[in-house]
Amino acid sequence: MSDPEDKIPSWPDGPEQQRELRSGCMTALLFLIGVILLLPGACAAVFGYLGLQEKRWPSELTGWVGLGLAIGAGGLALIIKAWRR
């Protein structure tokens, strides 16, 4: 008979073994979502620049620009995370 301990899967101990278990599909998905989230950030940068050209400040777009920049920063963070893995 076989030893029951042979059937227990071993978990990765070090970062080298964990790096081998990562999925290329997950990396591509993180990268794609990050690029999509960069689009609101780019629009926010354009509208923020246009808002700075107005005479009255703060404009009604200030909150939306801040939200778009935050979303773009999240997309950049996802791209960096996907790249480093």
C-alpha positions as CSV (number, residue, x, y, z in Angstrom):
1,M,0.0,0.0,0.0
2,S,1.1,3.5,-0.5
3,D,1.9,6.0,2.2
4,P,-1.0,8.4,2.9
5,E,1.5,11.3,3.3
6,D,2.4,11.0,-0.3
7,K,-1.1,12.2,-1.4
8,I,-0.9,15.5,0.6
9,P,0.0,18.3,-1.8
10,S,2.9,20.5,-0.8
11,W,2.4,24.3,-0.7
12,P,5.1,26.6,-2.1
13,D,7.5,27.7,0.6
14,G,9.5,30.5,-1.0
15,P,8.9,33.3,-3.4
16,E,10.5,31.4,-6.2
17,Q,8.0,28.6,-5.9
18,Q,5.1,31.1,-5.6
19,R,6.2,32.9,-8.7
20,E,6.1,29.6,-10.7
21,L,2.4,29.1,-9.7
22,R,1.1,32.4,-10.9
23,S,-1.1,32.5,-13.9
24,G,-0.2,34.3,-17.1
25,C,-3.9,34.9,-17.7
26,M,-4.3,36.7,-14.4
27,T,-1.3,38.9,-15.2
28,A,-2.8,39.8,-18.5
29,L,-6.2,40.5,-17.0
30,L,-4.7,42.8,-14.3
31,F,-2.8,44.6,-17.1
32,L,-5.9,45.0,-19.3
33,I,-8.0,46.3,-16.4
34,G,-5.3,48.7,-15.5
35,V,-5.1,50.1,-19.0
36,I,-8.9,50.5,-19.0
37,L,-8.8,52.3,-15.7
38,L,-6.2,54.7,-17.1
39,L,-8.8,56.1,-19.6
40,P,-10.8,58.0,-16.9
41,G,-7.6,59.3,-15.5
42,A,-6.6,60.7,-18.9
43,C,-10.0,62.3,-19.3
44,A,-9.7,63.8,-15.8
45,A,-6.3,65.3,-16.7
46,V,-7.8,66.9,-19.8
47,F,-10.8,68.3,-18.0
48,G,-8.7,69.4,-15.1
49,Y,-6.5,71.3,-17.5
50,L,-9.6,72.9,-19.1
51,G,-11.0,73.7,-15.6
52,L,-7.8,75.5,-14.7
53,Q,-8.2,77.7,-17.7
54,E,-11.6,79.0,-16.4
55,K,-11.7,82.3,-14.5
56,R,-13.6,81.0,-11.5
57,W,-12.0,78.3,-9.4
58,P,-13.0,75.8,-8.2
59,S,-15.2,74.8,-11.0
60,E,-18.1,72.3,-10.9
61,L,-15.8,69.7,-12.4
62,T,-13.3,69.6,-9.5
63,G,-14.9,66.6,-7.8
64,W,-15.2,64.7,-11.0
65,V,-11.6,65.4,-11.9
66,G,-10.4,64.2,-8.5
67,L,-12.4,61.0,-8.8
68,G,-11.1,60.4,-12.3
69,L,-7.5,60.9,-11.2
70,A,-8.0,58.5,-8.3
71,I,-9.4,55.9,-10.7
72,G,-6.4,56.4,-13.0
73,A,-4.0,56.0,-10.1
74,G,-5.7,52.7,-9.3
75,G,-5.2,51.6,-12.9
76,L,-1.5,52.5,-12.7
77,A,-1.2,50.5,-9.4
78,L,-2.7,47.5,-11.1
79,I,-0.3,47.8,-14.1
80,I,2.6,48.0,-11.7
81,K,1.4,45.0,-9.7
82,A,0.9,43.0,-12.9
83,W,4.4,44.0,-14.2
84,R,6.2,43.1,-11.0
85,R,4.6,39.6,-10.7
